[in-house]
Amino acid sequence: MTTITATWRDAFNAALQSHFAITTDDAGLTDTELSRYADLEPKAAALQFGEDYDLDWVDQGWR
């Protein structure tokens, strides 16, 4: 199991907020759930999470 560092979590949260306007707390994610994405860079992990859960993009109308 990959260890989730505070730095990785902060960057993941920042990417989630900028792309989907949510955080790990908003989504109710635990370290167990986050570990599925921890082998990815934070931005890639956030984008994969958004795709996996069909999240709406913040800028959906502008892409």
N, CA, C and O atoms as a Tripos MOL2 file, in Angstrom:
@<TRIPOS>MOLECULE
protein
  252   251    63     0     0
PROTEIN
NO_CHARGES

@<TRIPOS>ATOM
      1 N           0.8370   -1.1880    0.0000 N.3       1 MET1
      2 CA          0.0000    0.0000    0.0000 C.3       1 MET1
      3 C           0.8800    1.2480    0.0000 C.2       1 MET1
      4 O           1.8390    1.3320    0.7670 O.2       1 MET1
      5 N           0.5650    2.1880   -0.8340 N.am      2 THR2
      6 CA          1.3150    3.4290   -0.9420 C.3       2 THR2
      7 C           0.9500    4.3530    0.2100 C.2       2 THR2
      8 O          -0.2220    4.5070    0.5540 O.2       2 THR2
      9 N           1.9690    4.9660    0.8010 N.am      3 THR3
     10 CA          1.7380    5.9210    1.8810 C.3       3 THR3
     11 C           1.3120    7.2590    1.2950 C.2       3 THR3
     12 O           1.9230    7.7600    0.3510 O.2       3 THR3
     13 N           0.2800    7.8200    1.8520 N.am      4 ILE4
     14 CA         -0.2270    9.1160    1.4040 C.3       4 ILE4
     15 C           0.3610   10.1810    2.3200 C.2       4 ILE4
     16 O           0.0920   10.2020    3.5210 O.2       4 ILE4
     17 N           1.1600   11.0580    1.7420 N.am      5 THR5
     18 CA          1.7850   12.1210    2.5250 C.3       5 THR5
     19 C           0.8700   13.3460    2.5650 C.2       5 THR5
     20 O          -0.0530   13.4800    1.7620 O.2       5 THR5
     21 N           1.1460   14.2170    3.5020 N.am      6 ALA6
     22 CA          0.3800   15.4580    3.6040 C.3       6 ALA6
     23 C           0.5740   16.3140    2.3540 C.2       6 ALA6
     24 O          -0.3560   16.9830    1.9030 O.2       6 ALA6
     25 N           1.7720   16.2900    1.8030 N.am      7 THR7
     26 CA          2.0610   17.0600    0.5880 C.3       7 THR7
     27 C           1.2250   16.5570   -0.5800 C.2       7 THR7
     28 O           0.6450   17.3480   -1.3230 O.2       7 THR7
     29 N           1.1650   15.2250   -0.7400 N.am      8 TRP8
     30 CA          0.3840   14.6390   -1.8260 C.3       8 TRP8
     31 C          -1.1030   14.9740   -1.6360 C.2       8 TRP8
     32 O          -1.7830   15.3720   -2.5820 O.2       8 TRP8
     33 N          -1.5930   14.8060   -0.4090 N.am      9 ARG9
     34 CA         -3.0090   15.0840   -0.1180 C.3       9 ARG9
     35 C          -3.3520   16.5470   -0.3980 C.2       9 ARG9
     36 O          -4.4040   16.8360   -0.9680 O.2       9 ARG9
     37 N          -2.4740   17.4710   -0.0020 N.am     10 ASP10
     38 CA         -2.7160   18.8950   -0.2510 C.3      10 ASP10
     39 C          -2.7720   19.1930   -1.7500 C.2      10 ASP10
     40 O          -3.6330   19.9450   -2.2070 O.2      10 ASP10
     41 N          -1.8580   18.6060   -2.5050 N.am     11 ALA11
     42 CA         -1.8360   18.8250   -3.9510 C.3      11 ALA11
     43 C          -3.0520   18.1750   -4.6150 C.2      11 ALA11
     44 O          -3.6180   18.7390   -5.5510 O.2      11 ALA11
     45 N          -3.4530   17.0090   -4.1450 N.am     12 PHE12
     46 CA         -4.6440   16.3270   -4.6610 C.3      12 PHE12
     47 C          -5.8850   17.1910   -4.3980 C.2      12 PHE12
     48 O          -6.7130   17.3820   -5.2890 O.2      12 PHE12
     49 N          -6.0050   17.7050   -3.1810 N.am     13 ASN13
     50 CA         -7.1240   18.5850   -2.8310 C.3      13 ASN13
     51 C          -7.1420   19.8370   -3.6940 C.2      13 ASN13
     52 O          -8.2010   20.2610   -4.1560 O.2      13 ASN13
     53 N          -5.9730   20.4310   -3.9130 N.am     14 ALA14
     54 CA         -5.8940   21.6280   -4.7430 C.3      14 ALA14
     55 C          -6.3610   21.3280   -6.1700 C.2      14 ALA14
     56 O          -7.0790   22.1270   -6.7720 O.2      14 ALA14
     57 N          -5.9550   20.1840   -6.7030 N.am     15 ALA15
     58 CA         -6.3790   19.8010   -8.0510 C.3      15 ALA15
     59 C          -7.8790   19.5130   -8.0910 C.2      15 ALA15
     60 O          -8.5600   19.9120   -9.0360 O.2      15 ALA15
     61 N          -8.3940   18.8320   -7.0820 N.am     16 LEU16
     62 CA         -9.8390   18.5750   -7.0260 C.3      16 LEU16
     63 C         -10.6210   19.8870   -6.9930 C.2      16 LEU16
     64 O         -11.6180   20.0480   -7.6970 O.2      16 LEU16
     65 N         -10.1570   20.8100   -6.1710 N.am     17 GLN17
     66 CA        -10.8550   22.0960   -6.0560 C.3      17 GLN17
     67 C         -10.8140   22.8790   -7.3600 C.2      17 GLN17
     68 O         -11.8140   23.4720   -7.7650 O.2      17 GLN17
     69 N          -9.6640   22.8820   -8.0130 N.am     18 SER18
     70 CA         -9.5560   23.6940   -9.2250 C.3      18 SER18
     71 C         -10.3270   23.0980  -10.3980 C.2      18 SER18
     72 O         -10.8080   23.8360  -11.2590 O.2      18 SER18
     73 N         -10.4500   21.7830  -10.4430 N.am     19 HIS19
     74 CA        -11.1400   21.1450  -11.5680 C.3      19 HIS19
     75 C         -12.6020   20.7900  -11.2880 C.2      19 HIS19
     76 O         -13.4350   20.8170  -12.1940 O.2      19 HIS19
     77 N         -12.9140   20.4550  -10.0230 N.am     20 PHE20
     78 CA        -14.2540   19.9420   -9.7160 C.3      20 PHE20
     79 C         -14.9470   20.6470   -8.5480 C.2      20 PHE20
     80 O         -16.0770   20.3010   -8.2050 O.2      20 PHE20
     81 N         -14.2830   21.6280   -7.9350 N.am     21 ALA21
     82 CA        -14.8380   22.4090   -6.8220 C.3      21 ALA21
     83 C         -15.2550   21.5520   -5.6240 C.2      21 ALA21
     84 O         -16.2470   21.8440   -4.9570 O.2      21 ALA21
     85 N         -14.4820   20.4850   -5.3590 N.am     22 ILE22
     86 CA        -14.7010   19.6730   -4.1610 C.3      22 ILE22
     87 C         -13.3490   19.3730   -3.5180 C.2      22 ILE22
     88 O         -12.2980   19.6130   -4.1140 O.2      22 ILE22
     89 N         -13.3890   18.8490   -2.3010 N.am     23 THR23
     90 CA        -12.1800   18.3940   -1.6070 C.3      23 THR23
     91 C         -12.3840   16.9490   -1.1840 C.2      23 THR23
     92 O         -13.4650   16.3860   -1.3570 O.2      23 THR23
     93 N         -11.3380   16.3570   -0.6280 N.am     24 THR24
     94 CA        -11.4660   14.9900   -0.1320 C.3      24 THR24
     95 C         -12.4840   14.9310    1.0040 C.2      24 THR24
     96 O         -13.1990   13.9390    1.1480 O.2      24 THR24
     97 N         -12.5500   15.9890    1.8070 N.am     25 ASP25
     98 CA        -13.5490   16.0240    2.8910 C.3      25 ASP25
     99 C         -14.9650   16.0860    2.3200 C.2      25 ASP25
    100 O         -15.8630   15.3930    2.7990 O.2      25 ASP25
    101 N         -15.1600   16.9170    1.2930 N.am     26 ASP26
    102 CA        -16.4750   17.0120    0.6500 C.3      26 ASP26
    103 C         -16.9110   15.6570    0.1040 C.2      26 ASP26
    104 O         -18.0790   15.2790    0.1980 O.2      26 ASP26
    105 N         -15.9550   14.9370   -0.4650 N.am     27 ALA27
    106 CA        -16.2480   13.6420   -1.0850 C.3      27 ALA27
    107 C         -16.2960   12.5110   -0.0610 C.2      27 ALA27
    108 O         -16.7310   11.4040   -0.3780 O.2      27 ALA27
    109 N         -15.8510   12.7860    1.1670 N.am     28 GLY28
    110 CA        -15.8530   11.7560    2.2050 C.3      28 GLY28
    111 C         -14.8080   10.6740    1.9910 C.2      28 GLY28
    112 O         -15.0060    9.5260    2.3880 O.2      28 GLY28
    113 N         -13.6880   11.0400    1.3610 N.am     29 LEU29
    114 CA        -12.6580   10.0600    1.0560 C.3      29 LEU29
    115 C         -11.8130    9.7230    2.2730 C.2      29 LEU29
    116 O         -11.4160   10.6020    3.0390 O.2      29 LEU29
    117 N         -11.5500    8.4490    2.4350 N.am     30 THR30
    118 CA        -10.6600    7.9660    3.4860 C.3      30 THR30
    119 C          -9.3080    7.6440    2.8650 C.2      30 THR30
    120 O          -9.1730    7.6230    1.6410 O.2      30 THR30
    121 N          -8.3040    7.3910    3.7090 N.am     31 ASP31
    122 CA         -6.9890    7.0170    3.1940 C.3      31 ASP31
    123 C          -7.0620    5.7240    2.3840 C.2      31 ASP31
    124 O          -6.3070    5.5540    1.4270 O.2      31 ASP31
    125 N          -7.9440    4.8290    2.7510 N.am     32 THR32
    126 CA         -8.0970    3.5810    2.0070 C.3      32 THR32
    127 C          -8.5610    3.8650    0.5860 C.2      32 THR32
    128 O          -8.0440    3.2850   -0.3680 O.2      32 THR32
    129 N          -9.5240    4.7460    0.4460 N.am     33 GLU33
    130 CA        -10.0160    5.0960   -0.8940 C.3      33 GLU33
    131 C          -8.9690    5.8990   -1.6720 C.2      33 GLU33
    132 O          -8.7950    5.7020   -2.8750 O.2      33 GLU33
    133 N          -8.2820    6.7980   -0.9830 N.am     34 LEU34
    134 CA         -7.2490    7.5930   -1.6390 C.3      34 LEU34
    135 C          -6.0860    6.7350   -2.1100 C.2      34 LEU34
    136 O          -5.4360    7.0680   -3.1000 O.2      34 LEU34
    137 N          -5.8170    5.6460   -1.4220 N.am     35 SER35
    138 CA         -4.6830    4.7980   -1.7930 C.3      35 SER35
    139 C          -4.8330    4.2290   -3.2040 C.2      35 SER35
    140 O          -3.8380    3.8520   -3.8220 O.2      35 SER35
    141 N          -6.0500    4.1630   -3.7150 N.am     36 ARG36
    142 CA         -6.2610    3.6920   -5.0920 C.3      36 ARG36
    143 C          -5.6290    4.6420   -6.1080 C.2      36 ARG36
    144 O          -5.3310    4.2420   -7.2330 O.2      36 ARG36
    145 N          -5.4250    5.8910   -5.7150 N.am     37 TYR37
    146 CA         -4.9120    6.9180   -6.6160 C.3      37 TYR37
    147 C          -3.5070    7.3740   -6.2510 C.2      37 TYR37
    148 O          -2.9050    8.1480   -6.9940 O.2      37 TYR37
    149 N          -2.9780    6.9180   -5.1400 N.am     38 ALA38
    150 CA         -1.7170    7.4290   -4.6020 C.3      38 ALA38
    151 C          -0.5020    7.1170   -5.4630 C.2      38 ALA38
    152 O           0.5480    7.7350   -5.2850 O.2      38 ALA38
    153 N          -0.6160    6.1780   -6.3870 N.am     39 ASP39
    154 CA          0.5280    5.8880   -7.2610 C.3      39 ASP39
    155 C           0.6220    6.8820   -8.4140 C.2      39 ASP39
    156 O           1.5880    6.8540   -9.1770 O.2      39 ASP39
    157 N          -0.3740    7.7600   -8.5480 N.am     40 LEU40
    158 CA         -0.3860    8.7940   -9.5750 C.3      40 LEU40
    159 C           0.0680   10.1230   -8.9870 C.2      40 LEU40
    160 O           0.0030   10.3320   -7.7750 O.2      40 LEU40
    161 N           0.5210   11.0050   -9.8450 N.am     41 GLU41
    162 CA          0.7840   12.3740   -9.4130 C.3      41 GLU41
    163 C          -0.5480   12.9840   -8.9780 C.2      41 GLU41
    164 O          -1.5920   12.5910   -9.5000 O.2      41 GLU41
    165 N          -0.5450   13.9270   -8.0430 N.am     42 PRO42
    166 CA         -1.8030   14.4650   -7.5070 C.3      42 PRO42
    167 C          -2.7870   14.9750   -8.5580 C.2      42 PRO42
    168 O          -3.9790   14.6830   -8.4710 O.2      42 PRO42
    169 N          -2.3090   15.7320   -9.5480 N.am     43 LYS43
    170 CA         -3.2350   16.2560  -10.5660 C.3      43 LYS43
    171 C          -3.8270   15.1180  -11.3850 C.2      43 LYS43
    172 O          -5.0310   15.1000  -11.6420 O.2      43 LYS43
    173 N          -2.9950   14.1730  -11.7940 N.am     44 ALA44
    174 CA         -3.4850   13.0250  -12.5620 C.3      44 ALA44
    175 C          -4.4610   12.2100  -11.7180 C.2      44 ALA44
    176 O          -5.4550   11.7010  -12.2370 O.2      44 ALA44
    177 N          -4.1840   12.0840  -10.4310 N.am     45 ALA45
    178 CA         -5.0660   11.3400   -9.5270 C.3      45 ALA45
    179 C          -6.4240   12.0320   -9.4170 C.2      45 ALA45
    180 O          -7.4630   11.3730   -9.4390 O.2      45 ALA45
    181 N          -6.4120   13.3490   -9.3000 N.am     46 ALA46
    182 CA         -7.6650   14.1010   -9.2020 C.3      46 ALA46
    183 C          -8.4780   13.9590  -10.4840 C.2      46 ALA46
    184 O          -9.6940   13.7710  -10.4370 O.2      46 ALA46
    185 N          -7.8040   14.0490  -11.6230 N.am     47 LEU47
    186 CA         -8.5100   13.9020  -12.8980 C.3      47 LEU47
    187 C          -9.0720   12.4910  -13.0540 C.2      47 LEU47
    188 O         -10.1830   12.3200  -13.5570 O.2      47 LEU47
    189 N          -8.3150   11.4810  -12.6270 N.am     48 GLN48
    190 CA         -8.8090   10.1120  -12.6940 C.3      48 GLN48
    191 C          -9.9890    9.9140  -11.7550 C.2      48 GLN48
    192 O         -10.9650    9.2530  -12.1090 O.2      48 GLN48
    193 N          -9.9030   10.4850  -10.5570 N.am     49 PHE49
    194 CA        -11.0100   10.4130   -9.6060 C.3      49 PHE49
    195 C         -12.2580   11.0450  -10.2130 C.2      49 PHE49
    196 O         -13.3490   10.4820  -10.1270 O.2      49 PHE49
    197 N         -12.0970   12.2100  -10.8230 N.am     50 GLY50
    198 CA        -13.2230   12.8870  -11.4650 C.3      50 GLY50
    199 C         -13.8360   12.0490  -12.5680 C.2      50 GLY50
    200 O         -15.0570   12.0080  -12.7190 O.2      50 GLY50
    201 N         -12.9960   11.3820  -13.3370 N.am     51 GLU51
    202 CA        -13.5010   10.5160  -14.4030 C.3      51 GLU51
    203 C         -14.2030    9.2870  -13.8270 C.2      51 GLU51
    204 O         -15.2740    8.8980  -14.2930 O.2      51 GLU51
    205 N         -13.5870    8.6810  -12.8100 N.am     52 ASP52
    206 CA        -14.1650    7.4760  -12.1950 C.3      52 ASP52
    207 C         -15.5520    7.7390  -11.6160 C.2      52 ASP52
    208 O         -16.4210    6.8670  -11.6550 O.2      52 ASP52
    209 N         -15.7560    8.9320  -11.0850 N.am     53 TYR53
    210 CA        -17.0200    9.2620  -10.4330 C.3      53 TYR53
    211 C         -17.8670   10.2460  -11.2340 C.2      53 TYR53
    212 O         -18.8270   10.8190  -10.7170 O.2      53 TYR53
    213 N         -17.5010   10.4360  -12.4980 N.am     54 ASP54
    214 CA        -18.2770   11.2570  -13.4260 C.3      54 ASP54
    215 C         -18.6020   12.6350  -12.8420 C.2      54 ASP54
    216 O         -19.7480   13.0840  -12.8810 O.2      54 ASP54
    217 N         -17.5840   13.2920  -12.3050 N.am     55 LEU55
    218 CA        -17.7760   14.6170  -11.7260 C.3      55 LEU55
    219 C         -17.8610   15.6680  -12.8220 C.2      55 LEU55
    220 O         -17.2430   15.5310  -13.8780 O.2      55 LEU55
    221 N         -18.6270   16.7130  -12.5630 N.am     56 ASP56
    222 CA        -18.7300   17.8380  -13.4850 C.3      56 ASP56
    223 C         -17.5470   18.7660  -13.2850 C.2      56 ASP56
    224 O         -17.1710   19.0780  -12.1550 O.2      56 ASP56
    225 N         -16.9660   19.2030  -14.3860 N.am     57 TRP57
    226 CA        -15.8530   20.1320  -14.3530 C.3      57 TRP57
    227 C         -16.3500   21.5240  -13.9800 C.2      57 TRP57
    228 O         -17.4650   21.9030  -14.3390 O.2      57 TRP57
    229 N         -15.5420   22.2710  -13.2750 N.am     58 VAL58
    230 CA        -15.8610   23.6400  -12.9040 C.3      58 VAL58
    231 C         -16.0860   24.4710  -14.1570 C.2      58 VAL58
    232 O         -17.0230   25.2670  -14.2120 O.2      58 VAL58
    233 N         -15.2440   24.2970  -15.1550 N.am     59 ASP59
    234 CA        -15.3020   25.1080  -16.3720 C.3      59 ASP59
    235 C         -15.9840   24.3560  -17.5200 C.2      59 ASP59
    236 O         -15.6420   24.5550  -18.6860 O.2      59 ASP59
    237 N         -16.9180   23.5200  -17.1980 N.am     60 GLN60
    238 CA        -17.5470   22.6540  -18.1940 C.3      60 GLN60
    239 C         -18.0660   23.4270  -19.4140 C.2      60 GLN60
    240 O         -17.9200   22.9650  -20.5460 O.2      60 GLN60
    241 N         -18.6520   24.5640  -19.1960 N.am     61 GLY61
    242 CA        -19.1930   25.3390  -20.2940 C.3      61 GLY61
    243 C         -18.1330   26.0320  -21.1360 C.2      61 GLY61
    244 O         -18.4280   26.5370  -22.2180 O.2      61 GLY61
    245 N         -16.9060   26.0560  -20.6430 N.am     62 TRP62
    246 CA        -15.8390   26.7950  -21.3250 C.3      62 TRP62
    247 C         -14.8130   25.8960  -21.9790 C.2      62 TRP62
    248 O         -13.9040   26.4040  -22.6360 O.2      62 TRP62
    249 N         -14.9130   24.5760  -21.8320 N.am     63 ARG63
    250 CA        -13.9210   23.6760  -22.4260 C.3      63 ARG63
    251 C         -14.2860   23.3500  -23.8320 C.2      63 ARG63
    252 O         -13.5690   22.6030  -24.4990 O.2      63 ARG63
@<TRIPOS>BOND
     1     1     2 1
     2     2     3 1
     3     3     4 2
     4     3     5 am
     5     5     6 1
     6     6     7 1
     7     7     8 2
     8     7     9 am
     9     9    10 1
    10    10    11 1
    11    11    12 2
    12    11    13 am
    13    13    14 1
    14    14    15 1
    15    15    16 2
    16    15    17 am
    17    17    18 1
    18    18    19 1
    19    19    20 2
    20    19    21 am
    21    21    22 1
    22    22    23 1
    23    23    24 2
    24    23    25 am
    25    25    26 1
    26    26    27 1
    27    27    28 2
    28    27    29 am
    29    29    30 1
    30    30    31 1
    31    31    32 2
    32    31    33 am
    33    33    34 1
    34    34    35 1
    35    35    36 2
    36    35    37 am
    37    37    38 1
    38    38    39 1
    39    39    40 2
    40    39    41 am
    41    41    42 1
    42    42    43 1
    43    43    44 2
    44    43    45 am
    45    45    46 1
    46    46    47 1
    47    47    48 2
    48    47    49 am
    49    49    50 1
    50    50    51 1
    51    51    52 2
    52    51    53 am
    53    53    54 1
    54    54    55 1
    55    55    56 2
    56    55    57 am
    57    57    58 1
    58    58    59 1
    59    59    60 2
    60    59    61 am
    61    61    62 1
    62    62    63 1
    63    63    64 2
    64    63    65 am
    65    65    66 1
    66    66    67 1
    67    67    68 2
    68    67    69 am
    69    69    70 1
    70    70    71 1
    71    71    72 2
    72    71    73 am
    73    73    74 1
    74    74    75 1
    75    75    76 2
    76    75    77 am
    77    77    78 1
    78    78    79 1
    79    79    80 2
    80    79    81 am
    81    81    82 1
    82    82    83 1
    83    83    84 2
    84    83    85 am
    85    85    86 1
    86    86    87 1
    87    87    88 2
    88    87    89 am
    89    89    90 1
    90    90    91 1
    91    91    92 2
    92    91    93 am
    93    93    94 1
    94    94    95 1
    95    95    96 2
    96    95    97 am
    97    97    98 1
    98    98    99 1
    99    99   100 2
   100    99   101 am
   101   101   102 1
   102   102   103 1
   103   103   104 2
   104   103   105 am
   105   105   106 1
   106   106   107 1
   107   107   108 2
   108   107   109 am
   109   109   110 1
   110   110   111 1
   111   111   112 2
   112   111   113 am
   113   113   114 1
   114   114   115 1
   115   115   116 2
   116   115   117 am
   117   117   118 1
   118   118   119 1
   119   119   120 2
   120   119   121 am
   121   121   122 1
   122   122   123 1
   123   123   124 2
   124   123   125 am
   125   125   126 1
   126   126   127 1
   127   127   128 2
   128   127   129 am
   129   129   130 1
   130   130   131 1
   131   131   132 2
   132   131   133 am
   133   133   134 1
   134   134   135 1
   135   135   136 2
   136   135   137 am
   137   137   138 1
   138   138   139 1
   139   139   140 2
   140   139   141 am
   141   141   142 1
   142   142   143 1
   143   143   144 2
   144   143   145 am
   145   145   146 1
   146   146   147 1
   147   147   148 2
   148   147   149 am
   149   149   150 1
   150   150   151 1
   151   151   152 2
   152   151   153 am
   153   153   154 1
   154   154   155 1
   155   155   156 2
   156   155   157 am
   157   157   158 1
   158   158   159 1
   159   159   160 2
   160   159   161 am
   161   161   162 1
   162   162   163 1
   163   163   164 2
   164   163   165 am
   165   165   166 1
   166   166   167 1
   167   167   168 2
   168   167   169 am
   169   169   170 1
   170   170   171 1
   171   171   172 2
   172   171   173 am
   173   173   174 1
   174   174   175 1
   175   175   176 2
   176   175   177 am
   177   177   178 1
   178   178   179 1
   179   179   180 2
   180   179   181 am
   181   181   182 1
   182   182   183 1
   183   183   184 2
   184   183   185 am
   185   185   186 1
   186   186   187 1
   187   187   188 2
   188   187   189 am
   189   189   190 1
   190   190   191 1
   191   191   192 2
   192   191   193 am
   193   193   194 1
   194   194   195 1
   195   195   196 2
   196   195   197 am
   197   197   198 1
   198   198   199 1
   199   199   200 2
   200   199   201 am
   201   201   202 1
   202   202   203 1
   203   203   204 2
   204   203   205 am
   205   205   206 1
   206   206   207 1
   207   207   208 2
   208   207   209 am
   209   209   210 1
   210   210   211 1
   211   211   212 2
   212   211   213 am
   213   213   214 1
   214   214   215 1
   215   215   216 2
   216   215   217 am
   217   217   218 1
   218   218   219 1
   219   219   220 2
   220   219   221 am
   221   221   222 1
   222   222   223 1
   223   223   224 2
   224   223   225 am
   225   225   226 1
   226   226   227 1
   227   227   228 2
   228   227   229 am
   229   229   230 1
   230   230   231 1
   231   231   232 2
   232   231   233 am
   233   233   234 1
   234   234   235 1
   235   235   236 2
   236   235   237 am
   237   237   238 1
   238   238   239 1
   239   239   240 2
   240   239   241 am
   241   241   242 1
   242   242   243 1
   243   243   244 2
   244   243   245 am
   245   245   246 1
   246   246   247 1
   247   247   248 2
   248   247   249 am
   249   249   250 1
   250   250   251 1
   251   251   252 2
@<TRIPOS>SUBSTRUCTURE
     1 MET1         2 RESIDUE 1 A MET
     2 THR2         6 RESIDUE 1 A THR
     3 THR3        10 RESIDUE 1 A THR
     4 ILE4        14 RESIDUE 1 A ILE
     5 THR5        18 RESIDUE 1 A THR
     6 ALA6        22 RESIDUE 1 A ALA
     7 THR7        26 RESIDUE 1 A THR
     8 TRP8        30 RESIDUE 1 A TRP
     9 ARG9        34 RESIDUE 1 A ARG
    10 ASP10       38 RESIDUE 1 A ASP
    11 ALA11       42 RESIDUE 1 A ALA
    12 PHE12       46 RESIDUE 1 A PHE
    13 ASN13       50 RESIDUE 1 A ASN
    14 ALA14       54 RESIDUE 1 A ALA
    15 ALA15       58 RESIDUE 1 A ALA
    16 LEU16       62 RESIDUE 1 A LEU
    17 GLN17       66 RESIDUE 1 A GLN
    18 SER18       70 RESIDUE 1 A SER
    19 HIS19       74 RESIDUE 1 A HIS
    20 PHE20       78 RESIDUE 1 A PHE
    21 ALA21       82 RESIDUE 1 A ALA
    22 ILE22       86 RESIDUE 1 A ILE
    23 THR23       90 RESIDUE 1 A THR
    24 THR24       94 RESIDUE 1 A THR
    25 ASP25       98 RESIDUE 1 A ASP
    26 ASP26      102 RESIDUE 1 A ASP
    27 ALA27      106 RESIDUE 1 A ALA
    28 GLY28      110 RESIDUE 1 A GLY
    29 LEU29      114 RESIDUE 1 A LEU
    30 THR30      118 RESIDUE 1 A THR
    31 ASP31      122 RESIDUE 1 A ASP
    32 THR32      126 RESIDUE 1 A THR
    33 GLU33      130 RESIDUE 1 A GLU
    34 LEU34      134 RESIDUE 1 A LEU
    35 SER35      138 RESIDUE 1 A SER
    36 ARG36      142 RESIDUE 1 A ARG
    37 TYR37      146 RESIDUE 1 A TYR
    38 ALA38      150 RESIDUE 1 A ALA
    39 ASP39      154 RESIDUE 1 A ASP
    40 LEU40      158 RESIDUE 1 A LEU
    41 GLU41      162 RESIDUE 1 A GLU
    42 PRO42      166 RESIDUE 1 A PRO
    43 LYS43      170 RESIDUE 1 A LYS
    44 ALA44      174 RESIDUE 1 A ALA
    45 ALA45      178 RESIDUE 1 A ALA
    46 ALA46      182 RESIDUE 1 A ALA
    47 LEU47      186 RESIDUE 1 A LEU
    48 GLN48      190 RESIDUE 1 A GLN
    49 PHE49      194 RESIDUE 1 A PHE
    50 GLY50      198 RESIDUE 1 A GLY
    51 GLU51      202 RESIDUE 1 A GLU
    52 ASP52      206 RESIDUE 1 A ASP
    53 TYR53      210 RESIDUE 1 A TYR
    54 ASP54      214 RESIDUE 1 A ASP
    55 LEU55      218 RESIDUE 1 A LEU
    56 ASP56      222 RESIDUE 1 A ASP
    57 TRP57      226 RESIDUE 1 A TRP
    58 VAL58      230 RESIDUE 1 A VAL
    59 ASP59      234 RESIDUE 1 A ASP
    60 GLN60      238 RESIDUE 1 A GLN
    61 GLY61      242 RESIDUE 1 A GLY
    62 TRP62      246 RESIDUE 1 A TRP
    63 ARG63      250 RESIDUE 1 A ARG
